[in-house]
Amino acid sequence: MTRFVTSIVAATILLASLSGCGQSPYCKAVDDNKVALNSLGEQRTNEAYRQYARAFRTVANVAPDDVREDWAKLADVTDGVVAAQNKAGIKMEDMLDENEVTKVPTDKLKLLNDAYQAFNDTGKERKAVVENVKAECDITLT
């Protein structure tokens, strides 16, 4: 009887550790990255956008099939903004400094504009992930 009780206790502990206290890997990833996900755009720096992209990518890696592409696209376009900033030779945090912006060649400004447009054109994906996270995880993203 003691061996049976020990087996039940061990199985319960193993199950609890594998299930992450009842949270799916997807919901855990959203919860772990909730600060970054809810602060998207508050900080307009290259480093902040790298963090946003990492958060999107982390969630995309464990997202359900029906929203995985949405999360991945959000990661891609956010990475794209940082890559465009790097190629243009100007940090996002310097974009409000007119003297710095005027130093950027026209072709690089177009590159930046295209990256910003791709980022801004993700309304459908943002809506999909917010709705999915609420339904799947009961987590509200703003």
Order of alpha helices (4+ residues) and beta strands (2+ residues): alpha-alpha-alpha-alpha-alpha-alpha-alpha-alpha
